[in-house]
């Protein structure tokens, strides 16, 4: 009212000052009040989100009205549009007030405000640059508009992307770190360690001020209290929880946070399912291994000890018991998970076989192979391999009548080739059936994915065993 009285008394030098200068001053006042309210509402993300949206709506209306109507008049230039049409810009303020008062998805409006601010800033920059080129450099309208568009395209658009990443995307975790931490949570043992890793992942994702256990209120993530809280459903090993005040209290939870939570929970469920399947498979494999060892104890050691009970001679009883002890040592290595190298297996077999053959008056020619790198054999491999060679030596002692035995072993491209030859009477034949006493050898060679052959020889017996040490045969 005082300003109108001064204008009516013609105190101002130009009518435009009395009409439009108050509008310019009120726009500056709006900006100062927004800054003041921003300062007083710090630490209150819900108030800050409301302020960003409503303040931006008010400021956009005032600034655009000044830019198209009041500003040019104060500078003595014709307005961009008539004052009557410029009042249509107040629809921006009314729309902002309506959405803000309803608090309709305020956490969405908070993000929209940044989008609008960046777009409007680009438009105002384009207008300001265009006016500056026209007024200061006296360029033509077409040339000034073209230069303004080029400047905005090459300068403002990259700057807008940088601002977006700095203001809204700075707290987002990269996919590599997210995958690593999800796997750490899935592999954590149940209890405090699991909860600590799960909460560390949530802190890294959302930086909430508090994390607390929540009642099971749903199966999907949900935004609560206008974005102040984020509910996360229970996982396979963690209870439902509720996060409060994202970004260390500086922002609200938004739909992108809920989407990321669903993604993390899906990844965690997938990792948990695969971990359980792996553990079940490992348990099944361990059970199969225990069953195999139990069968070996029953079939090999049990049968040998039972045989020793019915032997009359002390020497034969000692030999049988010694073989049972050797078998037991092999099985114990498998039970404890001890993997033996091929060099150790061959050296032990060579020593054992030489003692057995020497006691029977049979000479042994067994040169040990020279290996650049001796592979390690698991229990299944060396158990079957040792059993095959022991059975071959036992057959030679019982049936061959040989005076000399030669063993030749080679390692060729991942395959182990074992050749055993003697100068005895050879293997007897049974019409219509396999050679006598060789079914057990055939079974163990198949367990090794190998091949057992008995090539014809002029004298004695020749046995060839070939099996892969690593992987499946080519």
BELVEN-V433569 format. One record per residue. RES is the residue in one letter. OMEGA is omega as a letter, one per 40 degrees, with the letter a starting at -180 (none if undefined). D_CENTER is the distance of its C-alpha to the mean C-alpha in whole Angstrom. Layout:
res=RES omega=OMEGA d_center=D_CENTER
res=RES omega=OMEGA d_center=D_CENTER
//
This chain:
res=X omega=i d_center=68
res=X omega=a d_center=69
res=X omega=i d_center=67
res=X omega=i d_center=69
res=X omega=i d_center=72
res=X omega=i d_center=72
res=X omega=i d_center=71
res=X omega=i d_center=74
res=X omega=i d_center=77
res=X omega=i d_center=75
res=X omega=a d_center=74
res=X omega=a d_center=71
res=X omega=a d_center=72
res=X omega=i d_center=70
res=X omega=a d_center=70
res=X omega=i d_center=66
res=X omega=i d_center=66
res=X omega=a d_center=67
res=X omega=a d_center=65
res=X omega=i d_center=61
res=X omega=i d_center=61
res=X omega=i d_center=60
res=X omega=i d_center=57
res=X omega=i d_center=56
res=X omega=i d_center=57
res=X omega=i d_center=55
res=X omega=i d_center=52
res=X omega=i d_center=52
res=X omega=i d_center=52
res=X omega=a d_center=49
res=X omega=a d_center=47
res=X omega=i d_center=48
res=X omega=i d_center=48
res=X omega=i d_center=44
res=X omega=i d_center=44
res=X omega=i d_center=46
res=X omega=i d_center=44
res=X omega=a d_center=40
res=X omega=a d_center=42
res=X omega=a d_center=43
res=X omega=a d_center=40
res=X omega=a d_center=37
res=X omega=i d_center=35
res=X omega=a d_center=35
res=X omega=i d_center=32
res=X omega=i d_center=34
res=X omega=i d_center=37
res=X omega=i d_center=36
res=X omega=i d_center=34
res=X omega=a d_center=38
res=X omega=a d_center=39
res=X omega=a d_center=37
res=X omega=a d_center=38
res=X omega=i d_center=41
res=X omega=i d_center=42
res=X omega=i d_center=41
res=X omega=a d_center=43
res=X omega=a d_center=46
res=X omega=i d_center=45
res=X omega=a d_center=45
res=X omega=a d_center=48
res=X omega=a d_center=50
res=X omega=a d_center=49
res=X omega=i d_center=49
res=X omega=i d_center=53
res=X omega=a d_center=54
res=X omega=a d_center=52
res=X omega=a d_center=54
res=X omega=a d_center=57
res=X omega=a d_center=58
res=X omega=i d_center=57
res=X omega=i d_center=59
res=X omega=i d_center=62
res=X omega=i d_center=62
res=X omega=i d_center=62
res=X omega=a d_center=65
res=X omega=i d_center=63
res=X omega=i d_center=62
res=X omega=i d_center=60
res=X omega=i d_center=57
res=X omega=a d_center=57
res=X omega=a d_center=60
res=X omega=i d_center=60
res=X omega=i d_center=60
res=X omega=a d_center=57
res=X omega=i d_center=55
res=X omega=i d_center=55
res=X omega=i d_center=53
res=X omega=i d_center=50
res=X omega=i d_center=51
res=X omega=i d_center=49
res=X omega=a d_center=46
res=X omega=a d_center=47
res=X omega=i d_center=48
res=X omega=i d_center=44
res=X omega=i d_center=42
res=X omega=a d_center=45
res=X omega=a d_center=44
res=X omega=a d_center=41
res=X omega=a d_center=40
res=X omega=i d_center=43
res=X omega=a d_center=41
res=X omega=a d_center=38
res=X omega=i d_center=36
res=X omega=a d_center=33
res=X omega=i d_center=33
res=X omega=i d_center=30
res=X omega=i d_center=30
res=X omega=i d_center=33
res=X omega=i d_center=32
res=X omega=i d_center=29
res=X omega=a d_center=32
res=X omega=i d_center=34
res=X omega=i d_center=32
res=X omega=a d_center=32
res=X omega=a d_center=36
res=X omega=a d_center=37
res=X omega=i d_center=35
res=X omega=a d_center=37
res=X omega=i d_center=40
res=X omega=i d_center=40
res=X omega=i d_center=40
res=X omega=i d_center=43
res=X omega=i d_center=45
res=X omega=i d_center=44
res=X omega=i d_center=45
res=X omega=a d_center=48
res=X omega=i d_center=49
res=X omega=i d_center=49
res=X omega=i d_center=51
res=X omega=a d_center=53
res=X omega=i d_center=53
res=X omega=a d_center=54
res=X omega=a d_center=57
res=X omega=a d_center=58
res=X omega=a d_center=58
res=X omega=i d_center=58
res=X omega=i d_center=60
res=X omega=i d_center=58
res=X omega=a d_center=58
res=X omega=a d_center=56
res=X omega=a d_center=55
res=X omega=a d_center=54
res=X omega=i d_center=53
res=X omega=i d_center=50
res=X omega=i d_center=49
res=X omega=i d_center=48
res=X omega=i d_center=47
res=X omega=i d_center=44
res=X omega=a d_center=43
res=X omega=i d_center=43
res=X omega=a d_center=40
res=X omega=a d_center=38
res=X omega=a d_center=38
res=X omega=a d_center=38
res=X omega=a d_center=37
res=X omega=i d_center=34
res=X omega=i d_center=32
res=X omega=i d_center=33
res=X omega=i d_center=32
res=X omega=i d_center=28
res=X omega=i d_center=28
res=X omega=a d_center=30
res=X omega=i d_center=27
res=X omega=a d_center=24
res=X omega=a d_center=26
res=X omega=a d_center=27
res=X omega=a d_center=25
res=X omega=a d_center=21
res=X omega=a d_center=21
res=X omega=a d_center=19
res=X omega=a d_center=16
res=X omega=i d_center=13
res=X omega=a d_center=12
res=X omega=a d_center=9
res=X omega=i d_center=7
res=X omega=i d_center=8
res=X omega=a d_center=7
res=X omega=a d_center=3
res=X omega=a d_center=5
res=X omega=i d_center=7
res=X omega=i d_center=6
res=X omega=i d_center=5
res=X omega=i d_center=8
res=X omega=a d_center=10
res=X omega=a d_center=10
res=X omega=a d_center=11
res=X omega=i d_center=14
res=X omega=a d_center=17
res=X omega=i d_center=19
res=X omega=a d_center=21
res=X omega=a d_center=21
res=X omega=i d_center=18
res=X omega=a d_center=16
res=X omega=i d_center=18
res=X omega=a d_center=18
res=X omega=i d_center=14
res=X omega=i d_center=14
res=X omega=i d_center=17
res=X omega=i d_center=16
res=X omega=i d_center=13
res=X omega=i d_center=15
res=X omega=a d_center=18
res=X omega=a d_center=15
res=X omega=a d_center=15
res=X omega=a d_center=19
res=X omega=a d_center=21
res=X omega=i d_center=23
res=X omega=i d_center=26
res=X omega=i d_center=26
res=X omega=a d_center=24
res=X omega=i d_center=26
res=X omega=a d_center=25
res=X omega=i d_center=27
res=X omega=a d_center=28
res=X omega=a d_center=27
res=X omega=a d_center=28
res=X omega=a d_center=26
res=X omega=a d_center=23
res=X omega=i d_center=21
res=X omega=a d_center=21
res=X omega=i d_center=24
res=X omega=a d_center=26
res=X omega=i d_center=29
res=X omega=i d_center=32
res=X omega=i d_center=32
res=X omega=i d_center=28
res=X omega=a d_center=29
res=X omega=i d_center=27
res=X omega=i d_center=23
res=X omega=i d_center=23
res=X omega=a d_center=20
res=X omega=i d_center=21
res=X omega=i d_center=20
res=X omega=a d_center=17
res=X omega=a d_center=17
res=X omega=i d_center=18
res=X omega=i d_center=19
res=X omega=i d_center=22
res=X omega=a d_center=22
res=X omega=a d_center=22
res=X omega=a d_center=24
res=X omega=a d_center=23
res=X omega=i d_center=26
res=X omega=a d_center=27
res=X omega=i d_center=24
res=X omega=a d_center=24
res=X omega=i d_center=26
res=X omega=a d_center=29
res=X omega=a d_center=29
res=X omega=i d_center=28
res=X omega=i d_center=27
res=X omega=a d_center=24
res=X omega=a d_center=24
res=X omega=i d_center=23
res=X omega=i d_center=20
res=X omega=i d_center=19
res=X omega=i d_center=20
res=X omega=i d_center=18
res=X omega=i d_center=15
res=X omega=i d_center=15
res=X omega=i d_center=15
res=X omega=a d_center=12
res=X omega=i d_center=10
res=X omega=i d_center=12
res=X omega=i d_center=12
res=X omega=a d_center=8
res=X omega=i d_center=9
res=X omega=i d_center=12
res=X omega=i d_center=10
res=X omega=i d_center=8
res=X omega=a d_center=11
res=X omega=i d_center=13
res=X omega=i d_center=12
res=X omega=i d_center=12
res=X omega=i d_center=16
res=X omega=i d_center=17
res=X omega=i d_center=16
res=X omega=i d_center=18
res=X omega=i d_center=21
res=X omega=i d_center=21
res=X omega=i d_center=21
res=X omega=i d_center=24
res=X omega=i d_center=25
res=X omega=i d_center=26
res=X omega=i d_center=27
res=X omega=i d_center=29
res=X omega=i d_center=31
res=X omega=i d_center=31
res=X omega=i d_center=33
res=X omega=i d_center=35
res=X omega=i d_center=36
res=X omega=i d_center=37
res=X omega=i d_center=39
res=X omega=i d_center=41
res=X omega=i d_center=41
res=X omega=a d_center=43
res=X omega=a d_center=45
res=X omega=a d_center=46
res=X omega=a d_center=46
res=X omega=a d_center=47
res=X omega=a d_center=49
res=X omega=i d_center=51
res=X omega=i d_center=52
res=X omega=i d_center=53
res=X omega=i d_center=55
res=X omega=a d_center=57
res=X omega=a d_center=58
res=X omega=a d_center=60
res=X omega=i d_center=62
res=X omega=a d_center=63
res=X omega=a d_center=66
res=X omega=a d_center=66
res=X omega=a d_center=64
res=X omega=i d_center=63
res=X omega=i d_center=61
res=X omega=i d_center=60
res=X omega=a d_center=59
res=X omega=a d_center=57
res=X omega=i d_center=55
res=X omega=i d_center=54
res=X omega=i d_center=53
res=X omega=i d_center=51
res=X omega=i d_center=49
res=X omega=i d_center=48
res=X omega=i d_center=47
res=X omega=a d_center=45
res=X omega=i d_center=44
res=X omega=i d_center=42
res=X omega=a d_center=40
res=X omega=i d_center=39
res=X omega=i d_center=38
res=X omega=i d_center=36
res=X omega=a d_center=34
res=X omega=i d_center=34
res=X omega=i d_center=32
res=X omega=a d_center=30
res=X omega=i d_center=32
res=X omega=a d_center=31
res=X omega=i d_center=35
res=X omega=i d_center=35
res=X omega=i d_center=37
res=X omega=a d_center=40
res=X omega=a d_center=40
res=X omega=a d_center=41
res=X omega=i d_center=43
res=X omega=i d_center=45
res=X omega=i d_center=45
res=X omega=a d_center=46
res=X omega=i d_center=49
res=X omega=a d_center=51
res=X omega=a d_center=51
res=X omega=i d_center=52
res=X omega=i d_center=55
res=X omega=a d_center=56
res=X omega=a d_center=56
res=X omega=i d_center=58
res=X omega=i d_center=60
res=X omega=i d_center=61
res=X omega=i d_center=63
res=X omega=a d_center=64
res=X omega=i d_center=62
res=X omega=a d_center=61
res=X omega=i d_center=57
res=X omega=a d_center=56
res=X omega=i d_center=52
res=X omega=i d_center=51
res=X omega=a d_center=47
res=X omega=i d_center=45
res=X omega=a d_center=44
res=X omega=i d_center=40
res=X omega=i d_center=38
res=X omega=a d_center=35
res=X omega=a d_center=36
res=X omega=i d_center=33
res=X omega=a d_center=31
res=X omega=i d_center=32
res=X omega=a d_center=31
res=X omega=a d_center=33
res=X omega=a d_center=33
res=X omega=a d_center=34
res=X omega=i d_center=37
res=X omega=i d_center=38
res=X omega=a d_center=39
res=X omega=i d_center=40
res=X omega=a d_center=42
res=X omega=i d_center=44
res=X omega=a d_center=45
res=X omega=i d_center=47
res=X omega=i d_center=48
res=X omega=i d_center=50
res=X omega=i d_center=51
res=X omega=i d_center=53
res=X omega=i d_center=54
res=X omega=i d_center=55
res=X omega=a d_center=57
res=X omega=a d_center=59
res=X omega=a d_center=60
res=X omega=a d_center=61
res=X omega=a d_center=61
res=X omega=a d_center=64
res=X omega=i d_center=63
res=X omega=a d_center=64
res=X omega=i d_center=61
res=X omega=i d_center=57
res=X omega=i d_center=55
res=X omega=a d_center=51
res=X omega=a d_center=49
res=X omega=i d_center=45
res=X omega=i d_center=43
res=X omega=a d_center=40
res=X omega=i d_center=39
res=X omega=i d_center=36
res=X omega=i d_center=34
res=X omega=i d_center=37
res=X omega=a d_center=39
res=X omega=a d_center=43
res=X omega=i d_center=45
res=X omega=i d_center=49
res=X omega=a d_center=52
res=X omega=i d_center=55
res=X omega=a d_center=58
res=X omega=a d_center=62
res=X omega=a d_center=63
res=X omega=a d_center=64
res=X omega=a d_center=61
res=X omega=i d_center=59
res=X omega=a d_center=62
res=X omega=i d_center=61
res=X omega=a d_center=61
res=X omega=i d_center=62
res=X omega=a d_center=60
res=X omega=i d_center=57
res=X omega=i d_center=54
res=X omega=a d_center=56
res=X omega=i d_center=56
res=X omega=a d_center=54
res=X omega=a d_center=51
res=X omega=i d_center=49
res=X omega=i d_center=47
res=X omega=i d_center=46
res=X omega=a d_center=45
res=X omega=a d_center=43
res=X omega=i d_center=41
res=X omega=i d_center=41
res=X omega=i d_center=39
res=X omega=i d_center=36
res=X omega=a d_center=36
res=X omega=a d_center=35
res=X omega=a d_center=39
res=X omega=i d_center=42
res=X omega=a d_center=45
res=X omega=i d_center=49
res=X omega=a d_center=52
res=X omega=i d_center=54
res=X omega=i d_center=58
res=X omega=i d_center=60
res=X omega=i d_center=64
res=X omega=i d_center=64
res=X omega=a d_center=61
res=X omega=i d_center=58
res=X omega=a d_center=55
res=X omega=i d_center=51
res=X omega=i d_center=48
res=X omega=a d_center=44
res=X omega=i d_center=41
res=X omega=a d_center=38
res=X omega=i d_center=34
res=X omega=a d_center=33
res=X omega=i d_center=29
res=X omega=i d_center=28
res=X omega=i d_center=30
res=X omega=a d_center=33
res=X omega=none d_center=33
//
